[in-house]
Amino acid sequence: MNALFSLIDTVLWLYMLALIGSAVLSWLVAFGVVNTRNRFVYLVGDFLHRITEPVLAPIRRFLPNLGGIDISPLVVILLVIFARRLLRDLFF
């Protein structure tokens, strides 16, 4: 059971890092720091968008419009932290 917990915890931690990376990359693109015409930047951004958008899109529908500020990654990160702590309490 410890191996299963460890695997789930690691996957949730990696997903949380992907959410943070996606948010930071979107800021860097929006402020013109990185250019999406660069093939590597485009591939990384596309990968992060594909793995985070299925979770972020439903949450965006329920959040109020804050005038261009997207807090859905913050909500998902808080949910991931909650899930990790809940799993830790269940297994230990």
C-alpha positions as CSV (number, residue, x, y, z in Angstrom):
1,M,0.0,0.0,0.0
2,N,2.9,2.4,0.7
3,A,4.1,2.0,-2.9
4,L,0.7,2.9,-4.2
5,F,0.5,5.9,-1.9
6,S,3.9,7.0,-3.0
7,L,3.0,6.7,-6.7
8,I,-0.2,8.7,-6.3
9,D,1.5,11.4,-4.2
10,T,4.3,11.7,-6.7
11,V,1.9,12.1,-9.6
12,L,-0.1,14.7,-7.8
13,W,3.1,16.6,-6.9
14,L,4.2,16.5,-10.6
15,Y,0.8,17.7,-11.7
16,M,1.1,20.6,-9.2
17,L,4.5,21.5,-10.7
18,A,2.9,21.4,-14.2
19,L,0.2,23.8,-13.1
20,I,2.8,26.2,-11.8
21,G,4.9,25.9,-14.9
22,S,1.9,26.5,-17.1
23,A,0.9,29.6,-15.2
24,V,4.5,31.0,-15.2
25,L,4.9,30.3,-18.9
26,S,1.6,32.0,-19.7
27,W,2.8,35.1,-17.9
28,L,6.1,35.1,-19.7
29,V,4.4,34.8,-23.0
30,A,1.9,37.5,-22.1
31,F,4.6,40.0,-21.2
32,G,6.7,39.1,-24.2
33,V,9.6,37.6,-22.3
34,V,9.5,34.4,-24.3
35,N,8.4,33.9,-27.9
36,T,6.1,31.1,-28.9
37,R,7.6,31.1,-32.3
38,N,10.6,29.3,-30.7
39,R,9.9,25.6,-31.4
40,F,11.0,24.4,-27.9
41,V,8.9,27.1,-26.1
42,Y,5.9,26.2,-28.3
43,L,6.3,22.4,-27.5
44,V,6.6,23.0,-23.8
45,G,3.7,25.4,-23.8
46,D,1.5,23.0,-25.8
47,F,2.4,20.1,-23.6
48,L,1.6,22.0,-20.4
49,H,-1.7,23.3,-21.9
50,R,-2.8,19.9,-23.0
51,I,-2.3,18.3,-19.5
52,T,-3.6,21.2,-17.5
53,E,-6.5,22.5,-19.5
54,P,-8.9,19.5,-19.0
55,V,-8.8,20.3,-15.3
56,L,-8.8,24.0,-15.5
57,A,-11.6,24.5,-18.0
58,P,-14.5,23.2,-15.8
59,I,-13.2,25.3,-12.8
60,R,-13.1,28.4,-14.9
61,R,-16.8,28.0,-15.7
62,F,-17.7,28.3,-12.0
63,L,-15.3,31.1,-11.0
64,P,-16.4,34.7,-11.3
65,N,-14.8,37.0,-13.9
66,L,-12.0,39.0,-12.1
67,G,-11.1,41.2,-15.0
68,G,-8.4,39.2,-16.7
69,I,-7.0,37.5,-13.7
70,D,-7.3,33.7,-13.8
71,I,-7.3,32.1,-10.4
72,S,-8.2,28.6,-11.6
73,P,-4.6,27.3,-11.3
74,L,-4.6,28.5,-7.7
75,V,-7.9,26.7,-7.0
76,V,-6.6,23.4,-8.6
77,I,-3.3,23.7,-6.7
78,L,-5.2,24.0,-3.4
79,L,-7.3,21.0,-4.4
80,V,-4.2,19.0,-5.2
81,I,-2.6,19.9,-1.8
82,F,-5.9,18.9,-0.1
83,A,-5.9,15.6,-1.9
84,R,-2.2,14.9,-1.0
85,R,-2.9,15.6,2.7
86,L,-6.1,13.5,2.6
87,L,-4.2,10.6,1.1
88,R,-1.4,11.0,3.7
89,D,-3.9,10.9,6.5
90,L,-5.6,7.8,5.1
91,F,-2.5,5.8,4.5
92,F,-0.6,6.8,7.7
